[in-house]
Each structure stands twice: as structure tokens, then as C-alpha cells.
Amino acid sequence: MKRVIRTCVACGAKREKHELIRFTLDGVPQEDVRKRGQGRGAYVCDNEKCREIGIEKNKLKRSLQSNQLRRNRKTG
Ligand SMILES: [Zn+2]
């Protein structure tokens, strides 16, 4: 089985995707509860601390916005 590894934007830990919570950007970072948010996602560990850091320190937002910028630069 293929392992999909993602990095937590709060603590930098690398974990399997299913161990993390995915956020997508919809104005503000939204937890992608249905796992079908469009576009790029950012991930944090499934715990209070990382979730809090991700949201309150704007780490999720910054990560999601930089993903968008990178994509725009490539296509534009
Ligand atoms: Zn973490």
C-alpha cells in the first residue's frame, strides 16, 4: 500500500496523511471534514496543540497562500 506522507505545518512532523487533519483555504483556513475540499491542502497533527498553532499563528493560512502564489507564478 502506498504511504502518503504529509508535513504538519505547526510542528513540522512528517506523518501519514490519515493521521493529520487537512485544511483548505476558503477565505480563512477551514477544516476539510469531508476530505473533498478543492485545491491545495495544508495539514496539522490531530491534536489540540498543533491545530491551535496552525490556526492562531496563521501557519495554515500562510502555507495555503504560498501554495496558491507558487501555482499562480507557474501558470502566469
Ligand atoms: Zn504537529
N, CA, C, O and the ligand as a Tripos MOL2 file, in Angstrom:
@<TRIPOS>MOLECULE
protein
  305   303    77     0     0
PROTEIN
NO_CHARGES

@<TRIPOS>ATOM
      1 N           0.8530   -1.2020    0.0000 N.3       1 MET1
      2 CA          0.0000    0.0000    0.0000 C.3       1 MET1
      3 C           0.8860    1.2490    0.0000 C.2       1 MET1
      4 O           1.9050    1.3040    0.6890 O.2       1 MET1
      5 N           0.4910    2.2090   -0.7560 N.am      2 LYS2
      6 CA          1.2650    3.4340   -0.8640 C.3       2 LYS2
      7 C           1.0730    4.3060    0.3760 C.2       2 LYS2
      8 O          -0.0520    4.5510    0.8100 O.2       2 LYS2
      9 N           2.1770    4.7630    0.9300 N.am      3 ARG3
     10 CA          2.0920    5.6470    2.0840 C.3       3 ARG3
     11 C           2.1830    7.0820    1.6090 C.2       3 ARG3
     12 O           3.0980    7.4570    0.8760 O.2       3 ARG3
     13 N           1.2360    7.8620    2.0310 N.am      4 VAL4
     14 CA          1.2400    9.2670    1.6540 C.3       4 VAL4
     15 C           1.6820   10.0680    2.8690 C.2       4 VAL4
     16 O           0.9880   10.1120    3.8850 O.2       4 VAL4
     17 N           2.8430   10.6980    2.7530 N.am      5 ILE5
     18 CA          3.3990   11.4360    3.8810 C.3       5 ILE5
     19 C           3.1800   12.9330    3.6970 C.2       5 ILE5
     20 O           3.4500   13.4950    2.6350 O.2       5 ILE5
     21 N           2.6930   13.5500    4.7380 N.am      6 ARG6
     22 CA          2.4990   14.9950    4.7200 C.3       6 ARG6
     23 C           3.1700   15.5950    5.9590 C.2       6 ARG6
     24 O           3.4130   14.9010    6.9470 O.2       6 ARG6
     25 N           3.4610   16.8830    5.8870 N.am      7 THR7
     26 CA          4.1340   17.5540    6.9960 C.3       7 THR7
     27 C           3.1600   18.4490    7.7470 C.2       7 THR7
     28 O           2.3950   19.2030    7.1450 O.2       7 THR7
     29 N           3.2020   18.3540    9.0640 N.am      8 CYS8
     30 CA          2.3960   19.2410    9.9030 C.3       8 CYS8
     31 C           2.9870   20.6450    9.8370 C.2       8 CYS8
     32 O           4.1820   20.8270   10.0690 O.2       8 CYS8
     33 N           2.1540   21.6390    9.5200 N.am      9 VAL9
     34 CA          2.6790   22.9980    9.3990 C.3       9 VAL9
     35 C           2.9720   23.6150   10.7650 C.2       9 VAL9
     36 O           3.6760   24.6220   10.8490 O.2       9 VAL9
     37 N           2.4420   23.0250   11.8260 N.am     10 ALA10
     38 CA          2.6530   23.5670   13.1630 C.3      10 ALA10
     39 C           3.9700   23.0830   13.7720 C.2      10 ALA10
     40 O           4.7790   23.8950   14.2190 O.2      10 ALA10
     41 N           4.1880   21.7790   13.7930 N.am     11 CYS11
     42 CA          5.3800   21.2550   14.4620 C.3      11 CYS11
     43 C           6.3900   20.6470   13.5000 C.2      11 CYS11
     44 O           7.4970   20.3000   13.9110 O.2      11 CYS11
     45 N           6.0360   20.5160   12.2480 N.am     12 GLY12
     46 CA          6.9860   20.0190   11.2600 C.3      12 GLY12
     47 C           7.1190   18.5020   11.2170 C.2      12 GLY12
     48 O           7.9660   17.9750   10.4950 O.2      12 GLY12
     49 N           6.2960   17.8010   11.9770 N.am     13 ALA13
     50 CA          6.3710   16.3430   11.9800 C.3      13 ALA13
     51 C           5.8580   15.7870   10.6590 C.2      13 ALA13
     52 O           4.9010   16.2990   10.0790 O.2      13 ALA13
     53 N           6.5120   14.7340   10.2020 N.am     14 LYS14
     54 CA          6.0420   14.0630    8.9940 C.3      14 LYS14
     55 C           5.2330   12.8390    9.4160 C.2      14 LYS14
     56 O           5.7090   11.9820   10.1610 O.2      14 LYS14
     57 N           4.0190   12.7850    8.9280 N.am     15 ARG15
     58 CA          3.1340   11.6840    9.2960 C.3      15 ARG15
     59 C           2.3720   11.2070    8.0810 C.2      15 ARG15
     60 O           2.3470   11.8640    7.0410 O.2      15 ARG15
     61 N           1.7530   10.0540    8.2320 N.am     16 GLU16
     62 CA          0.8910    9.5940    7.1610 C.3      16 GLU16
     63 C          -0.3490   10.4820    7.1080 C.2      16 GLU16
     64 O          -0.8490   10.9700    8.1220 O.2      16 GLU16
     65 N          -0.8120   10.6640    5.8930 N.am     17 LYS17
     66 CA         -1.8990   11.6040    5.6360 C.3      17 LYS17
     67 C          -3.1160   11.3730    6.5380 C.2      17 LYS17
     68 O          -3.7250   12.3250    7.0270 O.2      17 LYS17
     69 N          -3.4570   10.1160    6.7490 N.am     18 HIS18
     70 CA         -4.6650    9.8410    7.5340 C.3      18 HIS18
     71 C          -4.5070   10.1800    9.0160 C.2      18 HIS18
     72 O          -5.4900   10.2090    9.7570 O.2      18 HIS18
     73 N          -3.2770   10.4330    9.4460 N.am     19 GLU19
     74 CA         -3.0510   10.8170   10.8410 C.3      19 GLU19
     75 C          -3.1680   12.3280   11.0460 C.2      19 GLU19
     76 O          -3.1440   12.8160   12.1750 O.2      19 GLU19
     77 N          -3.2940   13.0480    9.9490 N.am     20 LEU20
     78 CA         -3.3120   14.5030   10.0250 C.3      20 LEU20
     79 C          -4.7000   15.0570    9.7030 C.2      20 LEU20
     80 O          -5.5520   14.3750    9.1330 O.2      20 LEU20
     81 N          -4.8920   16.3020   10.0830 N.am     21 ILE21
     82 CA         -6.1370   16.9890    9.7260 C.3      21 ILE21
     83 C          -5.8430   17.9040    8.5470 C.2      21 ILE21
     84 O          -4.8760   18.6660    8.5640 O.2      21 ILE21
     85 N          -6.6710   17.8240    7.5400 N.am     22 ARG22
     86 CA         -6.4450   18.6230    6.3450 C.3      22 ARG22
     87 C          -7.2500   19.9190    6.4140 C.2      22 ARG22
     88 O          -8.4140   19.9210    6.8140 O.2      22 ARG22
     89 N          -6.6170   21.0090    6.0210 N.am     23 PHE23
     90 CA         -7.2970   22.2960    5.9330 C.3      23 PHE23
     91 C          -7.1990   22.8140    4.5080 C.2      23 PHE23
     92 O          -6.1870   22.6270    3.8320 O.2      23 PHE23
     93 N          -8.2460   23.4560    4.0700 N.am     24 THR24
     94 CA         -8.1940   24.1320    2.7760 C.3      24 THR24
     95 C          -8.5470   25.5950    3.0110 C.2      24 THR24
     96 O          -9.1250   25.9470    4.0400 O.2      24 THR24
     97 N          -8.1990   26.4290    2.0630 N.am     25 LEU25
     98 CA         -8.4040   27.8610    2.2290 C.3      25 LEU25
     99 C          -9.7040   28.3000    1.5620 C.2      25 LEU25
    100 O          -9.8900   28.1550    0.3540 O.2      25 LEU25
    101 N         -10.5970   28.8400    2.3890 N.am     26 ASP26
    102 CA        -11.8570   29.3550    1.8700 C.3      26 ASP26
    103 C         -12.0320   30.7270    2.5140 C.2      26 ASP26
    104 O         -12.9170   30.9220    3.3480 O.2      26 ASP26
    105 N         -11.1920   31.6670    2.1250 N.am     27 GLY27
    106 CA        -11.1090   32.9360    2.8320 C.3      27 GLY27
    107 C         -10.2190   32.7910    4.0450 C.2      27 GLY27
    108 O          -9.1860   33.4500    4.1690 O.2      27 GLY27
    109 N         -10.6450   31.9080    4.9410 N.am     28 VAL28
    110 CA         -9.8300   31.5270    6.0860 C.3      28 VAL28
    111 C          -9.6420   30.0090    6.0190 C.2      28 VAL28
    112 O         -10.4100   29.3160    5.3520 O.2      28 VAL28
    113 N          -8.6270   29.4950    6.7050 N.am     29 PRO29
    114 CA         -8.4530   28.0450    6.6770 C.3      29 PRO29
    115 C          -9.6410   27.3180    7.3110 C.2      29 PRO29
    116 O         -10.0540   27.6360    8.4260 O.2      29 PRO29
    117 N         -10.1740   26.3520    6.5950 N.am     30 GLN30
    118 CA        -11.3040   25.5730    7.0720 C.3      30 GLN30
    119 C         -10.8910   24.1190    7.1680 C.2      30 GLN30
    120 O         -10.2040   23.5880    6.2950 O.2      30 GLN30
    121 N         -11.3200   23.4880    8.2430 N.am     31 GLU31
    122 CA        -11.0300   22.0680    8.3560 C.3      31 GLU31
    123 C         -11.8000   21.3250    7.2760 C.2      31 GLU31
    124 O         -13.0100   21.4890    7.1160 O.2      31 GLU31
    125 N         -11.0630   20.5050    6.5440 N.am     32 ASP32
    126 CA        -11.6700   19.8060    5.4220 C.3      32 ASP32
    127 C         -12.3020   18.5090    5.9170 C.2      32 ASP32
    128 O         -11.7970   17.4190    5.6500 O.2      32 ASP32
    129 N         -13.4050   18.6410    6.6390 N.am     33 VAL33
    130 CA        -14.0010   17.4730    7.2910 C.3      33 VAL33
    131 C         -14.4500   16.4000    6.3180 C.2      33 VAL33
    132 O         -14.3520   15.2080    6.6100 O.2      33 VAL33
    133 N         -14.9320   16.8130    5.1880 N.am     34 ARG34
    134 CA        -15.4250   15.8240    4.2290 C.3      34 ARG34
    135 C         -14.3400   15.3030    3.3080 C.2      34 ARG34
    136 O         -14.6030   14.4650    2.4450 O.2      34 ARG34
    137 N         -13.1130   15.7990    3.4890 N.am     35 LYS35
    138 CA        -11.9630   15.3590    2.6910 C.3      35 LYS35
    139 C         -12.1950   15.5640    1.2030 C.2      35 LYS35
    140 O         -11.7250   14.7740    0.3840 O.2      35 LYS35
    141 N         -12.8990   16.5940    0.8590 N.am     36 ARG36
    142 CA        -13.0870   16.8210   -0.5680 C.3      36 ARG36
    143 C         -12.9670   18.2970   -0.9220 C.2      36 ARG36
    144 O         -13.5030   18.7590   -1.9290 O.2      36 ARG36
    145 N         -12.2490   19.0280   -0.0670 N.am     37 GLY37
    146 CA        -12.0040   20.4340   -0.3620 C.3      37 GLY37
    147 C         -11.1810   20.5750   -1.6200 C.2      37 GLY37
    148 O         -10.3370   19.7320   -1.9240 O.2      37 GLY37
    149 N         -11.4300   21.6380   -2.3420 N.am     38 GLN38
    150 CA        -10.7040   21.8310   -3.5890 C.3      38 GLN38
    151 C          -9.3430   22.4530   -3.3490 C.2      38 GLN38
    152 O          -9.0870   23.0660   -2.3120 O.2      38 GLN38
    153 N          -8.4940   22.2810   -4.3190 N.am     39 GLY39
    154 CA         -7.2040   22.9320   -4.2830 C.3      39 GLY39
    155 C          -6.2490   22.2940   -3.3080 C.2      39 GLY39
    156 O          -6.4310   21.1590   -2.8670 O.2      39 GLY39
    157 N          -5.2360   23.0490   -2.9870 N.am     40 ARG40
    158 CA         -4.1930   22.5360   -2.1310 C.3      40 ARG40
    159 C          -4.6480   22.5030   -0.6920 C.2      40 ARG40
    160 O          -5.4370   23.3380   -0.2490 O.2      40 ARG40
    161 N          -4.1350   21.5220    0.0290 N.am     41 GLY41
    162 CA         -4.4320   21.4460    1.4460 C.3      41 GLY41
    163 C          -3.1830   21.6790    2.2610 C.2      41 GLY41
    164 O          -2.0640   21.5490    1.7660 O.2      41 GLY41
    165 N          -3.3910   22.0280    3.5290 N.am     42 ALA42
    166 CA         -2.2820   22.0760    4.4760 C.3      42 ALA42
    167 C          -2.6940   21.1770    5.6380 C.2      42 ALA42
    168 O          -3.8810   20.9780    5.8960 O.2      42 ALA42
    169 N          -1.7080   20.6460    6.3210 N.am     43 TYR43
    170 CA         -2.0060   19.6250    7.3170 C.3      43 TYR43
    171 C          -1.4360   19.9620    8.6770 C.2      43 TYR43
    172 O          -0.3540   20.5390    8.7880 O.2      43 TYR43
    173 N          -2.1820   19.5920    9.7170 N.am     44 VAL44
    174 CA         -1.6410   19.6300   11.0770 C.3      44 VAL44
    175 C          -1.9410   18.2930   11.7450 C.2      44 VAL44
    176 O          -2.8350   17.5610   11.3210 O.2      44 VAL44
    177 N          -1.1780   17.9820   12.8030 N.am     45 CYS45
    178 CA         -1.4210   16.7710   13.5690 C.3      45 CYS45
    179 C          -2.8210   16.8120   14.1760 C.2      45 CYS45
    180 O          -3.4000   17.8730   14.4070 O.2      45 CYS45
    181 N          -3.3300   15.6260   14.4190 N.am     46 ASP46
    182 CA         -4.6650   15.5280   15.0020 C.3      46 ASP46
    183 C          -4.5970   15.7270   16.5120 C.2      46 ASP46
    184 O          -4.9330   14.8260   17.2810 O.2      46 ASP46
    185 N          -4.1680   16.8950   16.9250 N.am     47 ASN47
    186 CA         -4.1970   17.2150   18.3550 C.3      47 ASN47
    187 C          -4.4360   18.7130   18.5500 C.2      47 ASN47
    188 O          -4.2040   19.5260   17.6550 O.2      47 ASN47
    189 N          -4.9040   19.0420   19.7430 N.am     48 GLU48
    190 CA         -5.2820   20.4210   20.0590 C.3      48 GLU48
    191 C          -4.1550   21.4140   19.8010 C.2      48 GLU48
    192 O          -4.3610   22.4880   19.2360 O.2      48 GLU48
    193 N          -2.9700   21.0280   20.2260 N.am     49 LYS49
    194 CA         -1.8510   21.9490   20.1950 C.3      49 LYS49
    195 C          -1.4880   22.3560   18.7750 C.2      49 LYS49
    196 O          -1.3590   23.5430   18.4760 O.2      49 LYS49
    197 N          -1.3270   21.3830   17.9180 N.am     50 CYS50
    198 CA         -0.9380   21.6920   16.5450 C.3      50 CYS50
    199 C          -2.0550   22.4300   15.8090 C.2      50 CYS50
    200 O          -1.7990   23.3340   15.0130 O.2      50 CYS50
    201 N          -3.2640   22.0420   16.0800 N.am     51 ARG51
    202 CA         -4.4020   22.7110   15.4660 C.3      51 ARG51
    203 C          -4.4260   24.1990   15.8650 C.2      51 ARG51
    204 O          -4.6460   25.0860   15.0400 O.2      51 ARG51
    205 N          -4.1920   24.4260   17.1520 N.am     52 GLU52
    206 CA         -4.1860   25.7800   17.6740 C.3      52 GLU52
    207 C          -3.0620   26.6110   17.0660 C.2      52 GLU52
    208 O          -3.2760   27.7390   16.6240 O.2      52 GLU52
    209 N          -1.8630   26.0370   17.0520 N.am     53 ILE53
    210 CA         -0.7210   26.7320   16.4610 C.3      53 ILE53
    211 C          -0.9970   27.0160   14.9820 C.2      53 ILE53
    212 O          -0.7590   28.1210   14.4950 O.2      53 ILE53
    213 N          -1.4930   26.0180   14.2920 N.am     54 GLY54
    214 CA         -1.7740   26.1670   12.8700 C.3      54 GLY54
    215 C          -2.7240   27.3050   12.5800 C.2      54 GLY54
    216 O          -2.5220   28.0670   11.6350 O.2      54 GLY54
    217 N          -3.7490   27.4220   13.3830 N.am     55 ILE55
    218 CA         -4.7530   28.4660   13.1580 C.3      55 ILE55
    219 C          -4.3080   29.8050   13.7310 C.2      55 ILE55
    220 O          -4.3440   30.8210   13.0380 O.2      55 ILE55
    221 N          -3.8890   29.8090   14.9910 N.am     56 GLU56
    222 CA         -3.6560   31.0870   15.6580 C.3      56 GLU56
    223 C          -2.3600   31.7710   15.2400 C.2      56 GLU56
    224 O          -2.2620   32.9970   15.2680 O.2      56 GLU56
    225 N          -1.3880   30.9930   14.8610 N.am     57 LYS57
    226 CA         -0.1360   31.6060   14.3830 C.3      57 LYS57
    227 C          -0.1680   31.7880   12.8690 C.2      57 LYS57
    228 O           0.8420   32.1260   12.2520 O.2      57 LYS57
    229 N          -1.3240   31.5650   12.2880 N.am     58 ASN58
    230 CA         -1.5060   31.7480   10.8400 C.3      58 ASN58
    231 C          -0.6170   30.8490    9.9860 C.2      58 ASN58
    232 O          -0.3420   31.1530    8.8250 O.2      58 ASN58
    233 N          -0.1800   29.7600   10.5610 N.am     59 LYS59
    234 CA          0.7000   28.8730    9.7900 C.3      59 LYS59
    235 C          -0.0570   28.1960    8.6560 C.2      59 LYS59
    236 O           0.4640   28.0480    7.5510 O.2      59 LYS59
    237 N          -1.2700   27.7940    8.9340 N.am     60 LEU60
    238 CA         -2.0670   27.1530    7.8810 C.3      60 LEU60
    239 C          -2.3280   28.1370    6.7570 C.2      60 LEU60
    240 O          -2.1650   27.8250    5.5770 O.2      60 LEU60
    241 N          -2.7360   29.3350    7.1530 N.am     61 LYS61
    242 CA         -3.0770   30.3460    6.1660 C.3      61 LYS61
    243 C          -1.8700   30.6710    5.2900 C.2      61 LYS61
    244 O          -1.9700   30.7320    4.0650 O.2      61 LYS61
    245 N          -0.7410   30.8770    5.9370 N.am     62 ARG62
    246 CA          0.4610   31.2150    5.1920 C.3      62 ARG62
    247 C           0.8520   30.0820    4.2370 C.2      62 ARG62
    248 O           1.2070   30.3120    3.0800 O.2      62 ARG62
    249 N           0.7770   28.8810    4.7480 N.am     63 SER63
    250 CA          1.1300   27.7350    3.9150 C.3      63 SER63
    251 C           0.1900   27.6100    2.7230 C.2      63 SER63
    252 O           0.6240   27.3530    1.6000 O.2      63 SER63
    253 N          -1.0910   27.7920    2.9790 N.am     64 LEU64
    254 CA         -2.0680   27.6700    1.8970 C.3      64 LEU64
    255 C          -1.9140   28.8030    0.8890 C.2      64 LEU64
    256 O          -2.0460   28.5920   -0.3170 O.2      64 LEU64
    257 N          -1.6370   29.9960    1.3840 N.am     65 GLN65
    258 CA         -1.4760   31.1340    0.4690 C.3      65 GLN65
    259 C          -0.2130   31.0030   -0.3550 C.2      65 GLN65
    260 O          -0.2040   31.3530   -1.5350 O.2      65 GLN65
    261 N           0.8530   30.5040    0.2460 N.am     66 SER66
    262 CA          2.0880   30.3650   -0.5300 C.3      66 SER66
    263 C           1.9220   29.2880   -1.5920 C.2      66 SER66
    264 O           2.5120   29.3840   -2.6680 O.2      66 SER66
    265 N           1.1300   28.2670   -1.3030 N.am     67 ASN67
    266 CA          0.8220   27.2750   -2.3280 C.3      67 ASN67
    267 C           0.1240   27.9220   -3.5150 C.2      67 ASN67
    268 O           0.4280   27.6300   -4.6710 O.2      67 ASN67
    269 N          -0.8080   28.7980   -3.2090 N.am     68 GLN68
    270 CA         -1.5470   29.4690   -4.2800 C.3      68 GLN68
    271 C          -0.6340   30.3610   -5.1020 C.2      68 GLN68
    272 O          -0.7080   30.3790   -6.3310 O.2      68 GLN68
    273 N           0.2360   31.1080   -4.4080 N.am     69 LEU69
    274 CA          1.1430   32.0000   -5.1020 C.3      69 LEU69
    275 C           2.0640   31.2330   -6.0340 C.2      69 LEU69
    276 O           2.2940   31.6240   -7.1790 O.2      69 LEU69
    277 N           2.5880   30.1200   -5.5090 N.am     70 ARG70
    278 CA          3.5020   29.3300   -6.3050 C.3      70 ARG70
    279 C           2.8080   28.8390   -7.5800 C.2      70 ARG70
    280 O           3.3970   28.8230   -8.6600 O.2      70 ARG70
    281 N           1.5550   28.4430   -7.4270 N.am     71 ARG71
    282 CA          0.8270   27.9240   -8.5800 C.3      71 ARG71
    283 C           0.5690   29.0370   -9.5980 C.2      71 ARG71
    284 O           0.6960   28.8380  -10.8060 O.2      71 ARG71
    285 N           0.2020   30.2130   -9.0780 N.am     72 ASN72
    286 CA         -0.0720   31.3190   -9.9810 C.3      72 ASN72
    287 C           1.1750   31.7220  -10.7640 C.2      72 ASN72
    288 O           1.1160   32.0350  -11.9530 O.2      72 ASN72
    289 N           2.2930   31.7040  -10.0630 N.am     73 ARG73
    290 CA          3.5220   32.1150  -10.7170 C.3      73 ARG73
    291 C           3.8710   31.1410  -11.8460 C.2      73 ARG73
    292 O           4.3560   31.5270  -12.9090 O.2      73 ARG73
    293 N           3.6050   29.8760  -11.5700 N.am     74 LYS74
    294 CA          3.9440   28.8670  -12.5640 C.3      74 LYS74
    295 C           3.0760   28.9880  -13.8210 C.2      74 LYS74
    296 O           3.5630   28.8710  -14.9460 O.2      74 LYS74
    297 N           1.7980   29.2210  -13.6030 N.am     75 THR75
    298 CA          0.8970   29.2870  -14.7630 C.3      75 THR75
    299 C           0.9260   30.6580  -15.4190 C.2      75 THR75
    300 O           0.7160   30.7790  -16.6260 O.2      75 THR75
    301 N           1.1910   31.7090  -14.6120 N.am     76 GLY76
    302 CA          1.1940   33.0450  -15.1680 C.3      76 GLY76
    303 C           2.5700   33.3650  -15.6370 C.2      76 GLY76
    304 O           2.8090   34.4580  -16.1500 O.2      76 GLY76
    305 ZN          2.0840   18.7660   14.5480 Zn       77 ZN77
@<TRIPOS>BOND
     1     1     2 1
     2     2     3 1
     3     3     4 2
     4     3     5 am
     5     5     6 1
     6     6     7 1
     7     7     8 2
     8     7     9 am
     9     9    10 1
    10    10    11 1
    11    11    12 2
    12    11    13 am
    13    13    14 1
    14    14    15 1
    15    15    16 2
    16    15    17 am
    17    17    18 1
    18    18    19 1
    19    19    20 2
    20    19    21 am
    21    21    22 1
    22    22    23 1
    23    23    24 2
    24    23    25 am
    25    25    26 1
    26    26    27 1
    27    27    28 2
    28    27    29 am
    29    29    30 1
    30    30    31 1
    31    31    32 2
    32    31    33 am
    33    33    34 1
    34    34    35 1
    35    35    36 2
    36    35    37 am
    37    37    38 1
    38    38    39 1
    39    39    40 2
    40    39    41 am
    41    41    42 1
    42    42    43 1
    43    43    44 2
    44    43    45 am
    45    45    46 1
    46    46    47 1
    47    47    48 2
    48    47    49 am
    49    49    50 1
    50    50    51 1
    51    51    52 2
    52    51    53 am
    53    53    54 1
    54    54    55 1
    55    55    56 2
    56    55    57 am
    57    57    58 1
    58    58    59 1
    59    59    60 2
    60    59    61 am
    61    61    62 1
    62    62    63 1
    63    63    64 2
    64    63    65 am
    65    65    66 1
    66    66    67 1
    67    67    68 2
    68    67    69 am
    69    69    70 1
    70    70    71 1
    71    71    72 2
    72    71    73 am
    73    73    74 1
    74    74    75 1
    75    75    76 2
    76    75    77 am
    77    77    78 1
    78    78    79 1
    79    79    80 2
    80    79    81 am
    81    81    82 1
    82    82    83 1
    83    83    84 2
    84    83    85 am
    85    85    86 1
    86    86    87 1
    87    87    88 2
    88    87    89 am
    89    89    90 1
    90    90    91 1
    91    91    92 2
    92    91    93 am
    93    93    94 1
    94    94    95 1
    95    95    96 2
    96    95    97 am
    97    97    98 1
    98    98    99 1
    99    99   100 2
   100    99   101 am
   101   101   102 1
   102   102   103 1
   103   103   104 2
   104   103   105 am
   105   105   106 1
   106   106   107 1
   107   107   108 2
   108   107   109 am
   109   109   110 1
   110   110   111 1
   111   111   112 2
   112   111   113 am
   113   113   114 1
   114   114   115 1
   115   115   116 2
   116   115   117 am
   117   117   118 1
   118   118   119 1
   119   119   120 2
   120   119   121 am
   121   121   122 1
   122   122   123 1
   123   123   124 2
   124   123   125 am
   125   125   126 1
   126   126   127 1
   127   127   128 2
   128   127   129 am
   129   129   130 1
   130   130   131 1
   131   131   132 2
   132   131   133 am
   133   133   134 1
   134   134   135 1
   135   135   136 2
   136   135   137 am
   137   137   138 1
   138   138   139 1
   139   139   140 2
   140   139   141 am
   141   141   142 1
   142   142   143 1
   143   143   144 2
   144   143   145 am
   145   145   146 1
   146   146   147 1
   147   147   148 2
   148   147   149 am
   149   149   150 1
   150   150   151 1
   151   151   152 2
   152   151   153 am
   153   153   154 1
   154   154   155 1
   155   155   156 2
   156   155   157 am
   157   157   158 1
   158   158   159 1
   159   159   160 2
   160   159   161 am
   161   161   162 1
   162   162   163 1
   163   163   164 2
   164   163   165 am
   165   165   166 1
   166   166   167 1
   167   167   168 2
   168   167   169 am
   169   169   170 1
   170   170   171 1
   171   171   172 2
   172   171   173 am
   173   173   174 1
   174   174   175 1
   175   175   176 2
   176   175   177 am
   177   177   178 1
   178   178   179 1
   179   179   180 2
   180   179   181 am
   181   181   182 1
   182   182   183 1
   183   183   184 2
   184   183   185 am
   185   185   186 1
   186   186   187 1
   187   187   188 2
   188   187   189 am
   189   189   190 1
   190   190   191 1
   191   191   192 2
   192   191   193 am
   193   193   194 1
   194   194   195 1
   195   195   196 2
   196   195   197 am
   197   197   198 1
   198   198   199 1
   199   199   200 2
   200   199   201 am
   201   201   202 1
   202   202   203 1
   203   203   204 2
   204   203   205 am
   205   205   206 1
   206   206   207 1
   207   207   208 2
   208   207   209 am
   209   209   210 1
   210   210   211 1
   211   211   212 2
   212   211   213 am
   213   213   214 1
   214   214   215 1
   215   215   216 2
   216   215   217 am
   217   217   218 1
   218   218   219 1
   219   219   220 2
   220   219   221 am
   221   221   222 1
   222   222   223 1
   223   223   224 2
   224   223   225 am
   225   225   226 1
   226   226   227 1
   227   227   228 2
   228   227   229 am
   229   229   230 1
   230   230   231 1
   231   231   232 2
   232   231   233 am
   233   233   234 1
   234   234   235 1
   235   235   236 2
   236   235   237 am
   237   237   238 1
   238   238   239 1
   239   239   240 2
   240   239   241 am
   241   241   242 1
   242   242   243 1
   243   243   244 2
   244   243   245 am
   245   245   246 1
   246   246   247 1
   247   247   248 2
   248   247   249 am
   249   249   250 1
   250   250   251 1
   251   251   252 2
   252   251   253 am
   253   253   254 1
   254   254   255 1
   255   255   256 2
   256   255   257 am
   257   257   258 1
   258   258   259 1
   259   259   260 2
   260   259   261 am
   261   261   262 1
   262   262   263 1
   263   263   264 2
   264   263   265 am
   265   265   266 1
   266   266   267 1
   267   267   268 2
   268   267   269 am
   269   269   270 1
   270   270   271 1
   271   271   272 2
   272   271   273 am
   273   273   274 1
   274   274   275 1
   275   275   276 2
   276   275   277 am
   277   277   278 1
   278   278   279 1
   279   279   280 2
   280   279   281 am
   281   281   282 1
   282   282   283 1
   283   283   284 2
   284   283   285 am
   285   285   286 1
   286   286   287 1
   287   287   288 2
   288   287   289 am
   289   289   290 1
   290   290   291 1
   291   291   292 2
   292   291   293 am
   293   293   294 1
   294   294   295 1
   295   295   296 2
   296   295   297 am
   297   297   298 1
   298   298   299 1
   299   299   300 2
   300   299   301 am
   301   301   302 1
   302   302   303 1
   303   303   304 2
@<TRIPOS>SUBSTRUCTURE
     1 MET1         2 RESIDUE 1 A MET
     2 LYS2         6 RESIDUE 1 A LYS
     3 ARG3        10 RESIDUE 1 A ARG
     4 VAL4        14 RESIDUE 1 A VAL
     5 ILE5        18 RESIDUE 1 A ILE
     6 ARG6        22 RESIDUE 1 A ARG
     7 THR7        26 RESIDUE 1 A THR
     8 CYS8        30 RESIDUE 1 A CYS
     9 VAL9        34 RESIDUE 1 A VAL
    10 ALA10       38 RESIDUE 1 A ALA
    11 CYS11       42 RESIDUE 1 A CYS
    12 GLY12       46 RESIDUE 1 A GLY
    13 ALA13       50 RESIDUE 1 A ALA
    14 LYS14       54 RESIDUE 1 A LYS
    15 ARG15       58 RESIDUE 1 A ARG
    16 GLU16       62 RESIDUE 1 A GLU
    17 LYS17       66 RESIDUE 1 A LYS
    18 HIS18       70 RESIDUE 1 A HIS
    19 GLU19       74 RESIDUE 1 A GLU
    20 LEU20       78 RESIDUE 1 A LEU
    21 ILE21       82 RESIDUE 1 A ILE
    22 ARG22       86 RESIDUE 1 A ARG
    23 PHE23       90 RESIDUE 1 A PHE
    24 THR24       94 RESIDUE 1 A THR
    25 LEU25       98 RESIDUE 1 A LEU
    26 ASP26      102 RESIDUE 1 A ASP
    27 GLY27      106 RESIDUE 1 A GLY
    28 VAL28      110 RESIDUE 1 A VAL
    29 PRO29      114 RESIDUE 1 A PRO
    30 GLN30      118 RESIDUE 1 A GLN
    31 GLU31      122 RESIDUE 1 A GLU
    32 ASP32      126 RESIDUE 1 A ASP
    33 VAL33      130 RESIDUE 1 A VAL
    34 ARG34      134 RESIDUE 1 A ARG
    35 LYS35      138 RESIDUE 1 A LYS
    36 ARG36      142 RESIDUE 1 A ARG
    37 GLY37      146 RESIDUE 1 A GLY
    38 GLN38      150 RESIDUE 1 A GLN
    39 GLY39      154 RESIDUE 1 A GLY
    40 ARG40      158 RESIDUE 1 A ARG
    41 GLY41      162 RESIDUE 1 A GLY
    42 ALA42      166 RESIDUE 1 A ALA
    43 TYR43      170 RESIDUE 1 A TYR
    44 VAL44      174 RESIDUE 1 A VAL
    45 CYS45      178 RESIDUE 1 A CYS
    46 ASP46      182 RESIDUE 1 A ASP
    47 ASN47      186 RESIDUE 1 A ASN
    48 GLU48      190 RESIDUE 1 A GLU
    49 LYS49      194 RESIDUE 1 A LYS
    50 CYS50      198 RESIDUE 1 A CYS
    51 ARG51      202 RESIDUE 1 A ARG
    52 GLU52      206 RESIDUE 1 A GLU
    53 ILE53      210 RESIDUE 1 A ILE
    54 GLY54      214 RESIDUE 1 A GLY
    55 ILE55      218 RESIDUE 1 A ILE
    56 GLU56      222 RESIDUE 1 A GLU
    57 LYS57      226 RESIDUE 1 A LYS
    58 ASN58      230 RESIDUE 1 A ASN
    59 LYS59      234 RESIDUE 1 A LYS
    60 LEU60      238 RESIDUE 1 A LEU
    61 LYS61      242 RESIDUE 1 A LYS
    62 ARG62      246 RESIDUE 1 A ARG
    63 SER63      250 RESIDUE 1 A SER
    64 LEU64      254 RESIDUE 1 A LEU
    65 GLN65      258 RESIDUE 1 A GLN
    66 SER66      262 RESIDUE 1 A SER
    67 ASN67      266 RESIDUE 1 A ASN
    68 GLN68      270 RESIDUE 1 A GLN
    69 LEU69      274 RESIDUE 1 A LEU
    70 ARG70      278 RESIDUE 1 A ARG
    71 ARG71      282 RESIDUE 1 A ARG
    72 ASN72      286 RESIDUE 1 A ASN
    73 ARG73      290 RESIDUE 1 A ARG
    74 LYS74      294 RESIDUE 1 A LYS
    75 THR75      298 RESIDUE 1 A THR
    76 GLY76      302 RESIDUE 1 A GLY
    77 ZN77       305 GROUP 0 **** ****
